[in-house]
Amino acid sequence: MSKLWIVHRNPRRLEALARLSGLAAPDLVSGGPTSDVFGEAPPPAAILLGVEGDFELELDFLHRMAQRLEHSQRILLASPEDVAEVERLFSASPAEILEGLP
């Protein structure tokens, strides 16, 4: 089992989040929501999913990976103006949402 998957569509933010985690492979697996790397990686203890734009890629990612993520803690990174929409679309509790992006 990996410790953490970080998923973000913005490569610069993805790199920053990976650096902030302080983890390295094999404990950390990171990539965009369309990346093939997650299909081969061990399921994570936690997933940090950055959501932005229309959220379509992120919703699709969670749908495709649902079985692999069923025992993973989920944290959604959202900008303050998107929090209510993220709660609704992702059926997320306030505890699963981290407001503001680094």
ABEGO torsion letter per residue (X at the ends): XBABBBBBABAAAAAAAAAAAGBBOAABBBEBAABAAAAABBBBABBBBBBBEAGAAAAAAAAAAAAAAAABBBBBBBBAAAAAAAAAAAGBBAAABBBEBX
